[in-house]
């Protein structure tokens, strides 16, 4: 076993089997729940509509597109290409949520989706708000290791892929939107 794999297993075992409590189990399950994040996004969307914050709506739309692209890239291209089994498919591990998930784990979709969402929102958020979202994204990454379904390098790879996709897509969408907006203004002026 190479050094990186040894480090991965060592850190995985410390997080998954180290300081564990039923309270932490519940926090990790909540952080990894798709329902939790749909509720948060839904509340922000409703707030943006009620407060007429079009910038928030634009940010959520772009972040959602980045999240979807990252999810598809990881699921249909990268996970099959890496073919790396999740730790829970390699040996018996603690599974507080009760299931292991699909066969492959590299890169982590939860981590990638969170990073894509964060980076896209980062174009629109204040630094303090971006920091709060970043803390939540890192907590989701920790939860995936704690729940026994990802190695630390799966999470890091997910953060990297999501960050790159989120930044690239958001930059392109913002530039394209500015270009279209400027063309419309110029056409209206003539």
C-alpha positions as CSV (number, residue, x, y, z in Angstrom):
1,X,0.0,0.0,0.0
2,X,1.5,3.4,-1.0
3,X,1.9,6.3,1.4
4,X,-1.1,8.3,0.2
5,X,-3.4,5.2,0.6
6,X,-2.0,4.6,4.1
7,X,-2.6,8.3,5.0
8,X,-6.1,8.1,3.6
9,X,-7.0,5.0,5.7
10,X,-5.4,6.4,8.8
11,X,-7.3,9.7,8.6
12,X,-10.5,7.9,7.6
13,X,-10.3,5.6,10.6
14,X,-9.6,8.6,13.0
15,X,-12.6,10.5,11.7
16,X,-15.0,7.5,11.3
17,X,-14.0,5.6,14.5
18,X,-12.3,8.2,16.7
19,X,-14.5,10.5,18.8
20,X,-17.9,9.3,18.0
21,X,-21.2,10.1,19.7
22,X,-24.8,9.6,18.9
23,X,-25.1,13.4,18.8
24,X,-22.3,13.7,16.2
25,X,-23.9,10.9,14.3
26,X,-27.1,13.0,14.0
27,X,-25.2,16.1,13.0
28,X,-23.3,14.3,10.3
29,X,-26.5,12.7,9.0
30,X,-28.2,16.1,8.9
31,X,-25.3,17.8,7.1
32,X,-25.3,15.0,4.5
33,X,-29.0,15.0,3.9
34,X,-30.1,16.4,0.6
35,X,-33.4,17.5,2.2
36,X,-31.5,19.8,4.6
37,X,-29.9,21.7,1.7
38,X,-33.1,21.8,-0.3
39,X,-34.8,23.5,2.6
40,X,-32.0,26.0,3.0
41,X,-31.9,26.9,-0.7
42,X,-35.7,27.0,-0.7
43,X,-35.8,29.5,2.2
44,X,-33.2,31.7,0.5
45,X,-35.2,31.6,-2.7
46,X,-38.4,32.5,-1.0
47,X,-36.6,35.3,0.8
48,X,-35.2,36.6,-2.5
49,X,-38.6,36.6,-4.1
50,X,-40.3,38.3,-1.1
51,X,-37.6,40.9,-0.7
52,X,-37.3,41.3,-4.5
53,X,-33.6,40.5,-4.4
54,X,-32.9,39.7,-8.1
55,X,-29.2,39.4,-7.4
56,X,-29.9,36.5,-4.9
57,X,-32.1,34.8,-7.5
58,X,-29.4,35.1,-10.2
59,X,-26.8,33.8,-7.7
60,X,-29.0,30.8,-6.9
61,X,-29.7,30.0,-10.5
62,X,-26.0,30.1,-11.5
63,X,-25.0,28.1,-8.4
64,X,-27.7,25.5,-9.2
65,X,-26.4,25.2,-12.7
66,X,-22.8,24.7,-11.4
67,X,-24.0,22.2,-8.9
68,X,-25.8,20.2,-11.6
69,X,-22.9,20.2,-13.9
70,X,-20.5,19.1,-11.1
71,X,-22.9,16.3,-10.1
72,X,-23.2,15.0,-13.7
73,X,-19.5,15.2,-14.3
74,X,-18.6,13.3,-11.1
75,X,-21.4,10.7,-11.4
76,X,-21.2,9.8,-15.1
77,X,-17.5,10.5,-16.0
78,X,-15.1,10.8,-13.0
79,X,-16.4,8.1,-10.6
80,X,-16.4,5.4,-13.3
81,X,-13.0,6.6,-14.6
82,X,-11.3,6.5,-11.2
83,X,-13.2,3.3,-10.2
84,X,-12.2,3.7,-6.6
85,X,-14.4,1.8,-4.2
86,X,-15.8,3.6,-1.2
87,X,-14.2,2.6,2.1
88,X,-17.4,0.8,3.2
89,X,-17.1,-1.4,0.1
90,X,-13.5,-2.4,1.1
91,X,-13.9,-3.3,4.7
92,X,-16.3,-3.2,7.6
93,X,-16.6,0.4,8.8
94,X,-19.0,2.3,11.1
95,X,-22.0,3.4,9.1
96,X,-24.1,5.7,11.3
97,X,-26.6,6.5,8.5
98,X,-27.0,2.8,7.8
99,X,-26.0,2.6,4.2
100,X,-22.8,2.8,2.1
101,X,-24.0,4.3,-1.1
102,X,-23.0,3.5,-4.6
103,X,-20.0,1.5,-5.4
104,X,-17.5,4.2,-6.3
105,X,-16.6,7.2,-4.2
106,X,-13.9,9.2,-6.0
107,X,-14.6,12.1,-6.2
108,X,-17.3,12.9,-3.5
109,X,-20.4,14.3,-5.1
110,X,-21.5,16.0,-1.8
111,X,-18.1,17.7,-1.5
112,X,-18.0,18.6,-5.2
113,X,-21.6,19.9,-5.3
114,X,-21.0,22.0,-2.2
115,X,-17.7,23.5,-3.6
116,X,-19.4,24.3,-6.9
117,X,-22.3,26.0,-5.1
118,X,-19.9,27.9,-2.8
119,X,-17.6,29.1,-5.5
120,X,-20.6,30.2,-7.7
121,X,-22.2,32.1,-4.7
122,X,-18.8,33.6,-3.9
123,X,-19.1,35.8,-6.9
124,X,-22.2,37.4,-5.3
125,X,-21.7,37.1,-1.5
126,X,-20.0,39.3,1.0
127,X,-16.8,37.8,2.4
128,X,-18.5,37.0,5.7
129,X,-21.4,35.3,4.0
130,X,-19.0,33.3,1.8
131,X,-17.1,32.2,4.9
132,X,-20.2,30.9,6.5
133,X,-21.1,28.9,3.4
134,X,-17.5,27.7,3.2
135,X,-17.7,26.4,6.8
136,X,-20.9,24.5,5.9
137,X,-19.3,23.0,2.8
138,X,-16.3,21.8,4.8
139,X,-18.6,20.4,7.5
140,X,-20.4,18.4,4.7
141,X,-17.0,17.1,3.6
142,X,-16.2,16.0,7.2
143,X,-19.6,14.3,7.5
144,X,-19.0,12.1,4.5
145,X,-15.8,10.7,6.1
146,X,-17.5,10.5,9.5
147,X,-20.4,8.6,8.0
148,X,-18.0,6.0,6.6
149,X,-18.8,6.6,2.9
150,X,-15.7,8.5,1.6
151,X,-12.0,8.7,2.1
152,X,-10.5,12.1,2.8
153,X,-9.0,12.2,-0.7
154,X,-12.4,11.5,-2.2
155,X,-13.6,14.7,-0.4
156,X,-10.6,16.7,-1.4
157,X,-11.0,15.6,-5.1
158,X,-14.7,16.6,-4.9
159,X,-13.7,20.0,-3.5
160,X,-11.2,20.5,-6.4
161,X,-13.6,19.4,-9.1
162,X,-16.5,21.4,-7.8
163,X,-14.3,24.5,-7.3
164,X,-13.0,24.4,-10.9
165,X,-16.4,23.7,-12.4
166,X,-18.1,26.4,-10.2
167,X,-15.5,29.0,-11.0
168,X,-15.3,28.3,-14.7
169,X,-19.1,28.1,-15.3
170,X,-19.8,31.2,-13.2
171,X,-17.2,33.2,-14.9
172,X,-18.5,32.2,-18.3
173,X,-22.1,32.8,-17.4
174,X,-21.4,36.2,-15.9
175,X,-19.2,37.3,-18.9
176,X,-21.9,36.0,-21.3
177,X,-24.6,37.8,-19.4
178,X,-22.6,41.1,-19.4
179,X,-21.9,40.7,-23.1
180,X,-25.6,40.2,-23.9
181,X,-26.6,43.0,-21.6
182,X,-24.1,45.4,-23.3
183,X,-25.3,44.4,-26.8
184,X,-28.9,45.1,-25.8
185,X,-27.9,48.5,-24.4
186,X,-25.9,49.4,-27.5
187,X,-28.7,48.2,-29.8
188,X,-31.3,50.3,-27.9
189,X,-29.0,53.4,-28.0
190,X,-28.8,53.2,-31.8
